[in-house]
Amino acid sequence: MKFDVLNLQVFSDANYLKACQKLYHNMKWIKLDSTDSTNREAARILARGNTGEEFVITAEYQSDGKGQGLHSWHSNPGENLLMSLVFFPAFLSASHQFQLSRLLSLSLCFFLEEEGLKPSVKWPNDILLGSSKLAGILIENAILGQHLSHSIAGIGLNLNQKAFPKFPRRASSFALQKGCDMPPEKAARRLTDLFSHYYRQLQLGGSASIEKAYHDRLYLRERSANFQINDERCLATITGVNKQGELALQRNGRLEHYGQGEIVFID
């Protein structure tokens, strides 16, 4: 059985299923009541000499959750999904490490689509419903030579929290959108299952279909929007994201590319 990344149709491929199940079932699960950050906890485990075993960490609460750059991630105790996956993508070149962000983003999107929601991916690492933020991703990669040696992929997904502090972008949650709660462990298991399938597809060379599925869900793609670039406010159109993870913008008749931190959305 093989899950197609575009429409989740099932195909007959016993070897594919066996490989995916091996990745998923070999993952060690570590459940914590509290930690400073699941990504930091994962890094501490790796520093103690992990021998190449994939594992997942979940926590009921993070006292100092990490977001992109200097941002933090806030979550009420026990209400949301806080997790990190650790894996060893030695097959992936360092120049194409953004493919892992695509995989995590798509896994989140497919999970929410299964629940009847219509998410989008706001480059580089947020999942939105409408214009409200539902989830964030933080991937920290270690590089050995030309390839990745290990990756720590942190996910924060607002599940059951119904009141949020005032953020620059309004936050929402699964419960606010669906009117019901979901156990965080159920979400963690399903997300890990989805990620395992698409990770294996990437290993087998399925990057083109992954990129298409990602672009189909890219927030504001092919729409004019306001951005701030080098302290200048401008109107531009997102055309996609390249293999290096740079946002492609059509501006003033030219195609330009921007990395993380070089551009700000104004919406």
C-alpha positions as CSV (number, residue, x, y, z in Angstrom):
1,M,0.0,0.0,0.0
2,K,1.4,3.4,-1.0
3,F,-0.1,6.7,-0.1
4,D,0.1,9.2,-3.0
5,V,1.1,12.6,-1.8
6,L,-1.4,14.5,-3.9
7,N,-4.7,12.7,-3.2
8,L,-4.0,9.9,-0.6
9,Q,-5.1,7.2,-3.1
10,V,-3.9,3.8,-2.1
11,F,-1.7,1.7,-4.4
12,S,-0.4,-1.8,-4.1
13,D,3.3,-1.8,-3.1
14,A,4.1,-4.1,-0.2
15,N,7.7,-3.0,0.0
16,Y,6.7,0.6,0.3
17,L,4.3,-0.1,3.2
18,K,6.9,-2.3,4.9
19,A,9.5,0.5,4.7
20,C,7.1,3.2,6.0
21,Q,5.9,0.9,8.9
22,K,9.5,0.3,9.8
23,L,10.3,4.0,10.1
24,Y,7.1,4.6,12.1
25,H,7.2,1.6,14.4
26,N,10.9,1.9,15.1
27,M,10.5,5.4,16.4
28,K,10.9,5.6,20.2
29,W,8.2,7.7,21.9
30,I,9.2,9.9,24.9
31,K,6.3,11.5,26.7
32,L,7.1,14.4,29.1
33,D,4.9,16.3,31.5
34,S,7.0,19.4,31.1
35,T,10.2,20.6,29.5
36,D,11.7,23.9,28.4
37,S,11.4,22.9,24.7
38,T,10.9,19.6,23.0
39,N,13.6,20.6,20.4
40,R,16.1,21.4,23.2
41,E,15.3,18.1,24.9
42,A,15.9,16.3,21.6
43,A,19.2,18.0,21.2
44,R,20.2,17.0,24.7
45,I,19.4,13.3,23.9
46,L,21.4,13.5,20.7
47,A,24.4,15.1,22.6
48,R,24.4,12.1,25.0
49,G,25.2,9.8,22.1
50,N,22.1,8.6,20.2
51,T,23.1,5.8,17.9
52,G,20.9,6.7,14.9
53,E,17.5,5.7,16.3
54,E,14.6,7.9,15.2
55,F,12.4,9.1,18.1
56,V,9.5,11.4,19.0
57,I,9.2,13.6,22.0
58,T,5.8,15.0,23.2
59,A,5.2,17.3,26.1
60,E,2.2,18.5,28.0
61,Y,3.8,21.9,28.6
62,Q,6.8,23.9,27.4
63,S,8.2,26.6,29.6
64,D,10.3,28.1,26.8
65,G,9.0,26.8,23.5
66,K,11.1,27.8,20.5
67,G,9.8,29.5,17.3
68,Q,11.6,30.7,14.2
69,G,14.5,33.1,14.8
70,L,14.0,34.8,18.2
71,H,10.3,34.0,18.4
72,S,8.8,31.8,21.1
73,W,5.8,29.4,21.1
74,H,3.1,29.9,23.8
75,S,0.7,27.1,24.8
76,N,-1.5,26.4,27.7
77,P,-0.6,23.2,29.6
78,G,-2.2,20.1,28.3
79,E,-4.3,21.7,25.6
80,N,-2.2,21.5,22.5
81,L,0.2,19.3,20.5
82,L,3.9,20.0,21.4
83,M,6.2,17.6,19.7
84,S,9.6,17.0,18.1
85,L,10.6,14.3,15.6
86,V,14.2,13.3,15.3
87,F,15.4,11.5,12.2
88,F,18.5,11.0,10.1
89,P,18.1,12.1,6.4
90,A,21.6,11.4,5.2
91,F,20.2,10.9,1.7
92,L,19.3,14.6,1.5
93,S,21.8,17.2,0.4
94,A,22.2,20.3,2.6
95,S,21.2,22.6,-0.3
96,H,17.8,20.8,-0.4
97,Q,17.1,20.8,3.3
98,F,13.9,22.8,2.8
99,Q,12.3,19.7,1.5
100,L,11.9,18.6,5.1
101,S,9.9,21.8,5.8
102,R,7.7,20.9,2.8
103,L,7.1,17.4,4.3
104,L,6.2,18.7,7.7
105,S,3.9,21.4,6.3
106,L,2.1,18.9,4.0
107,S,1.7,16.4,6.9
108,L,0.0,19.0,8.9
109,C,-2.1,20.1,6.0
110,F,-3.2,16.6,5.1
111,F,-4.0,15.9,8.8
112,L,-6.3,19.0,9.0
113,E,-7.8,18.2,5.6
114,E,-8.8,14.8,6.9
115,E,-10.7,16.6,9.6
116,G,-12.6,18.8,7.1
117,L,-10.5,21.9,7.3
118,K,-8.8,23.9,4.5
119,P,-5.3,25.0,5.7
120,S,-2.6,26.8,3.8
121,V,1.1,27.1,4.2
122,K,2.5,30.5,5.0
123,W,6.1,30.5,4.0
124,P,8.4,29.6,5.6
125,N,7.0,27.7,8.5
126,D,3.4,28.5,9.5
127,I,0.1,26.7,8.9
128,L,-3.0,29.0,8.6
129,L,-6.7,28.7,8.5
130,G,-7.9,31.8,6.6
131,S,-5.5,34.4,8.0
132,S,-5.2,32.9,11.5
133,K,-2.2,30.9,12.6
134,L,-3.0,27.3,13.7
135,A,0.5,25.7,13.7
136,G,4.2,26.4,13.5
137,I,7.2,24.4,12.5
138,L,10.9,24.7,13.6
139,I,13.4,22.4,11.9
140,E,17.0,22.3,13.1
141,N,19.4,20.4,10.9
142,A,23.0,19.2,11.5
143,I,25.2,19.0,8.4
144,L,28.0,16.6,7.8
145,G,29.9,17.3,4.6
146,Q,27.4,17.9,1.7
147,H,24.5,16.1,3.4
148,L,22.3,16.3,6.5
149,S,23.4,14.1,9.4
150,H,20.3,14.5,11.6
151,S,17.2,16.7,11.9
152,I,15.1,17.9,14.8
153,A,11.6,18.8,13.6
154,G,9.5,20.7,16.1
155,I,5.7,21.1,15.7
156,G,3.4,23.3,17.7
157,L,-0.3,22.7,16.8
158,N,-3.1,24.6,18.5
159,L,-5.7,21.9,19.3
160,N,-7.9,22.6,22.2
161,Q,-6.9,26.0,23.4
162,K,-9.7,28.5,23.1
163,A,-8.2,31.8,24.3
164,F,-4.9,33.2,23.2
165,P,-2.7,36.2,24.0
166,K,-2.6,39.0,21.5
167,F,-0.1,38.0,18.8
168,P,1.0,40.0,15.7
169,R,-1.1,37.4,13.7
170,R,-4.3,36.2,15.3
171,A,-4.2,32.6,16.5
172,S,-6.8,29.9,16.2
173,S,-7.2,26.3,17.1
174,F,-8.7,23.0,16.0
175,A,-11.4,23.3,18.7
176,L,-12.3,26.8,17.7
177,Q,-12.7,25.8,14.1
178,K,-14.4,22.4,14.6
179,G,-16.3,23.0,17.9
180,C,-14.8,19.8,19.5
181,D,-11.5,18.8,21.1
182,M,-8.9,16.3,19.9
183,P,-6.5,14.4,22.2
184,P,-3.0,15.6,21.5
185,E,-1.7,12.0,21.5
186,K,-4.1,11.1,18.7
187,A,-2.9,14.0,16.6
188,A,0.8,13.2,17.3
189,R,0.3,9.6,16.2
190,R,-1.5,10.5,13.0
191,L,1.0,13.3,12.1
192,T,3.9,10.9,12.6
193,D,2.2,8.3,10.4
194,L,1.6,10.8,7.6
195,F,5.2,12.2,7.9
196,S,6.6,8.7,7.7
197,H,4.8,8.0,4.4
198,Y,5.9,11.2,2.8
199,Y,9.4,11.0,4.1
200,R,9.7,7.6,2.5
201,Q,8.3,9.0,-0.8
202,L,11.0,11.7,-0.7
203,Q,13.6,9.0,-0.3
204,L,12.3,7.2,-3.3
205,G,12.6,10.4,-5.5
206,G,9.1,11.8,-5.2
207,S,10.2,15.4,-4.8
208,A,8.2,16.7,-7.8
209,S,4.8,15.6,-6.5
210,I,5.7,16.9,-3.0
211,E,6.6,20.3,-4.4
212,K,3.4,20.5,-6.4
213,A,1.3,19.6,-3.4
214,Y,3.1,22.2,-1.3
215,H,2.6,24.9,-3.9
216,D,-1.1,24.1,-4.3
217,R,-1.4,25.0,-0.6
218,L,0.9,28.0,-0.5
219,Y,-0.6,31.0,1.2
220,L,-1.3,34.0,-1.2
221,R,0.3,32.2,-4.2
222,E,-0.5,33.9,-7.5
223,R,-2.2,36.8,-5.7
224,S,-1.0,40.3,-5.3
225,A,-0.1,41.2,-1.7
226,N,1.9,43.7,0.3
227,F,5.4,43.0,1.6
228,Q,8.1,44.9,3.3
229,I,11.5,44.4,1.7
230,N,14.6,46.4,3.0
231,D,12.3,48.9,4.8
232,E,10.3,49.4,1.6
233,R,6.7,48.5,1.3
234,C,5.8,47.0,-2.1
235,L,3.2,45.1,-4.0
236,A,4.3,41.7,-5.4
237,T,3.0,38.3,-6.3
238,I,4.2,35.0,-4.8
239,T,4.9,32.5,-7.6
240,G,6.4,29.7,-5.5
241,V,9.3,28.5,-3.3
242,N,12.5,27.2,-5.0
243,K,14.5,24.1,-4.0
244,Q,16.7,26.1,-1.7
245,G,13.6,27.3,0.3
246,E,13.6,30.9,-1.1
247,L,10.3,32.7,-1.7
248,A,9.9,33.6,-5.4
249,L,8.2,36.9,-6.0
250,Q,7.1,38.7,-9.2
251,R,7.9,42.4,-8.6
252,N,8.2,45.2,-11.0
253,G,8.3,42.8,-13.9
254,R,11.1,40.8,-12.4
255,L,11.3,37.4,-10.7
256,E,13.1,37.8,-7.4
257,H,14.0,35.3,-4.6
258,Y,14.2,36.0,-0.9
259,G,15.4,34.0,2.1
260,Q,14.0,33.8,5.6
261,G,14.3,37.1,7.4
262,E,14.7,39.1,4.2
263,I,11.0,39.8,3.6
264,V,7.9,40.6,5.8
265,F,4.3,39.8,5.0
266,I,1.9,42.8,5.5
267,D,-1.6,41.4,5.6
